[in-house]
Amino acid sequence: MNQTPNTKPYDLEERTFLFAKDVALFIKTLPNTISNIEYSRQVVRSSGSVGANYIEANEALGKKDFAMRIRISRKEAKESAYWLRLIISTNDDGCAEEGKKLLDEGVELKKIFSAILERSK
């Protein structure tokens, strides 16, 4: 991941974009096994959906629409963390460090969306 813990962007749209980008770059470094191909497809989709749904939330038509989009972003962040965990667990230690950083970011994003949901009630 290109960001260090102290330089994470405050702009959540940018942060979710960087998360999806960093996941895509990480996936390129994995060996081409059947499981990696499938897990990679899943995590690329879910990591991209985190930011896409957050952008949709910012353009929401009302409070219910906003809450639904934030819930989807949270769900996709949680799903991304799941696939990253699977990738880390089924590959050599060579990918563990970068994978763990991405996993931590996915979990952090999930927590951020949970906090946004709580505050929006």
Backbone bond lengths (Angstrom), bond angles and torsions (degrees), N, CA, C in turn:
res aa  C-N    CA-C-N  psi(-1)  N-CA   C-N-CA  omega(-1)  CA-C   N-CA-C  phi
1 M - - - 1.438 - - 1.526 108.72 -
2 N 1.306 116.07 140.04 1.454 120.56 -175.31 1.524 113.35 -78.76
3 Q 1.315 118.07 -16.58 1.454 121.45 -176.84 1.518 110.31 -94.28
4 T 1.309 115.98 141.95 1.458 120.07 170.11 1.518 106.85 -96.79
5 P 1.329 118.27 160.25 1.464 119.56 -176.80 1.533 113.78 -53.79
6 N 1.313 118.20 -30.77 1.456 120.63 -177.72 1.521 113.51 -86.00
7 T 1.334 118.58 -7.65 1.460 119.42 -177.11 1.530 112.52 -117.21
8 K 1.315 118.04 18.63 1.459 119.73 178.73 1.525 108.90 -64.80
9 P 1.321 116.36 134.54 1.461 118.73 -177.90 1.528 111.29 -66.07
10 Y 1.315 115.37 143.35 1.457 121.14 176.73 1.528 109.61 -73.43
11 D 1.331 116.60 -32.97 1.464 122.72 179.54 1.529 108.83 -67.99
12 L 1.316 116.49 113.36 1.462 121.01 -175.11 1.529 112.36 -67.72
13 E 1.331 117.28 -30.72 1.471 118.96 175.32 1.528 109.89 -62.32
14 E 1.316 116.56 -44.00 1.462 120.79 179.26 1.532 110.60 -67.49
15 R 1.303 116.30 -41.40 1.464 120.24 -178.95 1.527 111.39 -63.41
16 T 1.326 117.32 -41.40 1.462 119.59 178.86 1.531 110.91 -70.02
17 F 1.329 116.45 -33.49 1.463 120.19 175.13 1.531 110.12 -62.39
18 L 1.329 116.03 -47.42 1.470 120.32 -179.96 1.522 111.60 -63.12
19 F 1.313 116.99 -35.84 1.460 120.81 177.29 1.533 109.71 -61.05
20 A 1.325 117.07 -50.31 1.468 120.94 -179.64 1.529 110.89 -62.59
21 K 1.322 116.63 -41.96 1.465 120.80 179.12 1.525 110.99 -63.32
22 D 1.316 116.79 -46.02 1.465 120.80 -178.98 1.525 111.54 -65.70
23 V 1.328 117.15 -35.37 1.468 120.19 175.34 1.524 109.31 -63.03
24 A 1.323 117.22 -46.40 1.469 120.99 -179.35 1.527 111.20 -60.43
25 L 1.330 116.84 -41.42 1.466 120.01 178.81 1.525 111.44 -68.35
26 F 1.321 117.39 -37.59 1.458 122.35 177.49 1.530 110.68 -62.81
27 I 1.304 116.36 -42.87 1.468 122.13 -178.36 1.527 110.44 -59.15
28 K 1.322 117.04 -35.89 1.465 121.25 -179.73 1.527 112.38 -62.55
29 T 1.331 117.21 -21.82 1.465 120.38 -176.66 1.531 112.88 -88.60
30 L 1.323 117.43 -7.93 1.465 120.81 -175.67 1.525 111.82 -81.26
31 P 1.332 117.07 149.94 1.463 119.88 174.63 1.533 110.49 -64.82
32 N 1.307 116.65 151.13 1.464 121.92 -179.58 1.519 111.39 -83.78
33 T 1.329 116.01 77.06 1.465 119.94 174.13 1.523 107.49 -103.65
34 I 1.308 116.30 163.39 1.467 120.22 -179.88 1.525 110.86 -58.72
35 S 1.322 116.38 -45.11 1.469 118.28 -178.88 1.528 111.21 -67.89
36 N 1.323 117.86 -41.40 1.467 119.65 179.23 1.523 111.60 -62.35
37 I 1.310 117.32 -38.18 1.468 120.24 179.16 1.526 109.83 -62.37
38 E 1.326 117.03 -46.19 1.467 120.56 -178.78 1.530 111.51 -69.01
39 Y 1.317 117.36 -47.36 1.470 120.46 179.74 1.523 110.44 -62.58
40 S 1.329 116.31 -37.27 1.461 120.89 179.69 1.520 111.34 -63.33
41 R 1.324 116.16 -43.88 1.473 119.37 177.93 1.527 110.41 -58.28
42 Q 1.311 114.74 -44.83 1.459 119.75 -177.78 1.531 111.66 -64.02
43 V 1.335 116.87 -46.98 1.464 119.62 -175.88 1.527 111.80 -71.94
44 V 1.318 117.46 -31.41 1.469 119.25 176.03 1.532 109.39 -64.91
45 R 1.325 116.82 -42.79 1.465 120.14 178.85 1.528 111.33 -64.00
46 S 1.324 115.98 -51.38 1.471 118.74 -174.86 1.535 111.65 -67.16
47 S 1.335 117.92 -38.85 1.472 119.10 -179.18 1.532 110.78 -67.10
48 G 1.316 117.60 -35.49 1.461 120.30 176.30 1.517 112.46 -69.97
49 S 1.327 116.20 -32.86 1.465 120.73 179.89 1.521 112.87 -69.52
50 V 1.325 116.98 -26.06 1.467 119.91 178.71 1.520 109.05 -55.91
51 G 1.319 116.58 -55.58 1.463 121.42 -177.75 1.515 113.50 -71.56
52 A 1.320 116.59 -38.46 1.466 119.90 -179.32 1.526 110.75 -60.79
53 N 1.319 116.54 -42.25 1.463 119.53 179.61 1.524 111.85 -73.57
54 Y 1.330 117.14 -30.20 1.460 119.02 175.45 1.532 110.12 -66.00
55 I 1.321 116.85 -40.82 1.467 120.27 176.29 1.533 109.79 -60.88
56 E 1.337 115.93 -42.74 1.469 120.30 177.32 1.530 110.73 -61.20
57 A 1.333 117.11 -39.07 1.470 120.88 179.12 1.522 110.40 -61.70
58 N 1.322 116.32 -38.98 1.462 120.05 -179.99 1.523 112.46 -67.72
59 E 1.323 116.57 -18.44 1.465 121.46 177.60 1.532 110.93 -107.92
60 A 1.315 116.49 20.62 1.470 122.21 -173.98 1.527 111.57 -59.65
61 L 1.318 114.12 150.62 1.459 121.16 179.86 1.523 112.41 -85.00
62 G 1.305 117.02 -12.26 1.456 120.99 179.79 1.518 109.94 -176.47
63 K 1.339 115.43 -178.11 1.463 120.52 -177.09 1.535 112.32 -63.07
64 K 1.325 116.64 -41.16 1.471 119.90 -179.13 1.524 110.82 -65.47
65 D 1.314 116.50 -42.48 1.462 121.58 178.77 1.528 109.97 -63.42
66 F 1.334 116.15 -43.57 1.465 121.29 178.10 1.537 110.18 -58.33
67 A 1.321 116.04 -50.64 1.471 120.95 -178.13 1.526 110.94 -60.92
68 M 1.324 117.26 -40.80 1.461 120.32 179.72 1.529 111.07 -63.13
69 R 1.317 117.57 -44.28 1.471 121.29 -179.43 1.526 111.41 -66.45
70 I 1.321 116.87 -38.03 1.467 120.34 177.66 1.533 109.24 -66.65
71 R 1.331 117.01 -39.73 1.479 119.99 176.64 1.529 110.70 -61.15
72 I 1.320 116.30 -40.43 1.467 119.87 178.81 1.524 109.84 -65.91
73 S 1.329 117.63 -42.36 1.468 120.43 176.83 1.522 110.56 -59.10
74 R 1.321 116.15 -43.32 1.473 120.46 179.22 1.522 110.45 -63.55
75 K 1.323 116.46 -43.73 1.464 121.26 179.00 1.525 111.32 -61.54
76 E 1.320 116.83 -41.96 1.457 121.07 -179.64 1.529 111.55 -69.10
77 A 1.333 117.26 -35.48 1.466 120.58 176.06 1.531 109.68 -65.08
78 K 1.315 115.63 -41.66 1.466 120.75 178.66 1.530 110.37 -64.68
79 E 1.323 116.22 -41.72 1.461 120.67 178.06 1.528 111.08 -65.59
80 S 1.318 117.08 -40.75 1.470 120.66 177.59 1.525 110.24 -59.06
81 A 1.322 116.18 -43.86 1.464 120.54 178.70 1.526 110.56 -60.79
82 Y 1.318 116.65 -39.35 1.470 120.95 178.63 1.532 111.14 -60.81
83 W 1.331 116.38 -49.89 1.472 119.84 -178.34 1.527 110.83 -65.97
84 L 1.311 117.19 -38.65 1.466 120.15 177.56 1.525 110.47 -63.09
85 R 1.310 116.39 -40.25 1.467 120.28 177.44 1.519 111.03 -61.33
86 L 1.317 116.48 -42.25 1.467 120.54 177.38 1.526 111.14 -63.08
87 I 1.311 116.59 -43.55 1.471 120.81 179.62 1.527 110.08 -61.73
88 I 1.320 116.38 -46.75 1.468 120.62 -179.89 1.528 110.38 -60.69
89 S 1.328 116.52 -42.67 1.473 120.46 -175.75 1.520 113.98 -72.31
90 T 1.320 117.21 -20.69 1.464 119.07 -174.81 1.526 113.40 -109.11
91 N 1.327 116.40 10.06 1.462 120.54 179.36 1.521 110.66 -124.87
92 D 1.324 115.32 169.60 1.459 121.22 178.12 1.524 110.53 -62.95
93 D 1.309 114.55 166.07 1.460 120.20 179.18 1.522 112.68 -63.97
94 G 1.317 118.09 -14.72 1.461 121.88 -178.80 1.514 113.39 -59.41
95 C 1.319 117.52 -30.54 1.466 120.26 -179.04 1.525 111.92 -99.10
96 A 1.316 117.12 -3.34 1.464 120.63 -172.34 1.528 113.09 -64.16
97 E 1.322 117.93 -42.35 1.465 120.07 -175.78 1.522 111.32 -63.46
98 E 1.323 116.52 -51.73 1.464 120.27 -179.91 1.529 110.41 -66.01
99 G 1.325 116.33 -41.40 1.460 120.53 178.53 1.517 111.97 -60.73
100 K 1.317 116.84 -39.99 1.476 121.53 179.99 1.524 110.69 -65.93
101 K 1.330 117.53 -39.20 1.469 120.45 177.28 1.533 110.27 -60.90
102 L 1.330 115.28 -44.01 1.464 119.60 179.42 1.523 111.25 -67.16
103 L 1.315 116.26 -40.83 1.464 121.04 177.49 1.530 109.76 -59.39
104 D 1.321 116.58 -46.14 1.471 120.88 178.68 1.525 111.30 -60.48
105 E 1.328 116.91 -40.42 1.463 120.41 179.10 1.531 110.51 -66.01
106 G 1.331 117.75 -40.34 1.461 120.88 176.87 1.523 111.55 -60.28
107 V 1.320 116.40 -42.51 1.467 121.35 178.76 1.532 110.32 -66.63
108 E 1.324 116.16 -41.01 1.466 120.30 177.96 1.532 111.20 -62.47
109 L 1.331 116.29 -43.40 1.465 119.83 178.24 1.525 110.74 -62.24
110 K 1.314 117.49 -40.45 1.467 121.21 177.38 1.525 110.03 -58.31
111 K 1.317 116.44 -44.16 1.472 121.07 179.73 1.528 111.24 -65.21
112 I 1.319 116.62 -38.78 1.472 120.58 178.62 1.523 109.78 -63.11
113 F 1.329 117.27 -45.37 1.471 120.07 -179.87 1.528 111.09 -67.03
114 S 1.321 117.42 -33.67 1.469 120.37 175.55 1.522 110.06 -63.45
115 A 1.327 117.06 -42.37 1.462 121.13 179.20 1.532 111.08 -65.87
116 I 1.321 116.66 -39.81 1.471 120.27 177.62 1.517 109.68 -61.53
117 L 1.317 116.77 -43.82 1.476 120.74 178.49 1.513 111.24 -60.32
118 E 1.315 117.14 -45.22 1.460 121.29 -179.92 1.533 110.87 -60.98
119 R 1.309 116.67 -43.82 1.467 120.50 -178.80 1.529 112.88 -71.13
120 S 1.323 116.82 -23.31 1.466 119.30 -176.59 1.523 113.04 -84.47
121 K 1.323 117.38 -4.39 1.477 120.61 -178.77 1.499 111.55 -75.91
